């Protein structure tokens, strides 16, 4: 979870030469040299090359899992991994390296294993397969499979499952502590806040006394503070509602625990958990789904506030969108930058939700409900998810390419598959996320199929009432 970003290969790794609590020295070595040492210490250079490559990829993945989950550093240790073979992998400081192993590592040191739709390096457990057996790769068993003609990836699939994949050419960069450096508290904003919000929401499934944060958008408001306080009370931390280093490390440690990230059968981290839907700032020149979401909200607000000029929902942050943003910033007394930081985004979102709350029931259509303002993604729960599941199931009766889903209010893999199928079928960005564009397209299709007409007296443009009346 280093920097809460996509995994990378570290330039260097710090190894504790003993068990975690032992009074042993630490050594920091280039990651590529560390893997060469481990491979030379654990496997034989005379093995078939397919077996060597499969084992080395497993060793790389194991080490990257320790780094990415901050397994030791989140527990207060000043190192990334140990050389204790009881819990980690062998590293013999100063040993000679086998030439053929060195050449293979040079070629594949930036390759690691992922599972299913996850992004993190899996906990690639392995053992020698003779004196010790385990759920993961058997080192001597991999030799038999290589001699039988299996290629490295097939060997890895044999032990870790058919649903694994390989990331190749991963970026290389220095390790930096994921903690942002200063405490997060009420009013803080940015991707570190969103990271904590996502993790607290997942932890709350196991610890329901922690209240859900309904909109993990990177803005530290009352809901986030309540969740942080509840977490701190449960785990015997000072319940001040502030995410300092101790609380940050505890959240990451418990998150890794509830998702079993350091277990071969990890729940995994989907991309949605680590990538912001909007980014830190939206500004002129940008394109994409985040811009479309911004434009939808601005267009809706402009229908009720004549100080905000209407914009076109085209996914392009051009001059007209920048002017609408500046107008909104002027209206609310914010710096008129024309760019959308989290403060501006929060004001846009609050304005949208505030307008929705004042509208009478049935204002838009007796058949569908308006977009709630919160993008639905894997992990989302509640009535909005149930609604979109019902809409998709009704649409799938006509468009059979869209799979049926269970209406349970939980945005799981089946719901994501149905959303992706809908987006692909109707020419939308295939994000798997139900933001304004996808929501309104699904709602419009559902309404047309159910009523056989576009709407009941409302002039729509992207499901926004242009005349402000029913």
Buried (B, 14 or more C-beta within 10 A) or exposed (E): BBBBBBBBBBEBBBBBBBEBEEEBEBBEBEBBBBBBBBBBBBBBBEBBEBBBBBBBBBBBBBBBBBBBBBBBBBEEBEBBBBBBBEEBBBBEEEEEBBEEBBEBBEEBBBBBBBBBBBBBBBBBBBBBBEEEEEEBBBBBBBBBBBEEEBBBBBBBBBBBBEEBBBBEEBEEEEBEBBBBEEBBBEEBBBBBBBBBBBBBBBBBEEBEEBBBBBBBBBBBBEBBBBBBBBBBEBBEBEBBBBBBBBBBBBBBBBBBBBBEBBBBEBBBBBBBBBBBBBBEBBBBEBEBBBBBBBBBBBBBBBBBBEEBBBBEBEBBBBEBBBBBBBBBBEBEEBEEBBBBBBBBBBBBBBBBBEBBEEEEEEBBBEBBBBBBBBBBBBBBBBEBBBBBBEBBBBBBEEBEEBBEBEBEBBBBEBBBBBBBBBBEEBEBBEBBBBBBBBBBBBBBBBBBBBBEEEBEEBEBEBBBBBEEEB
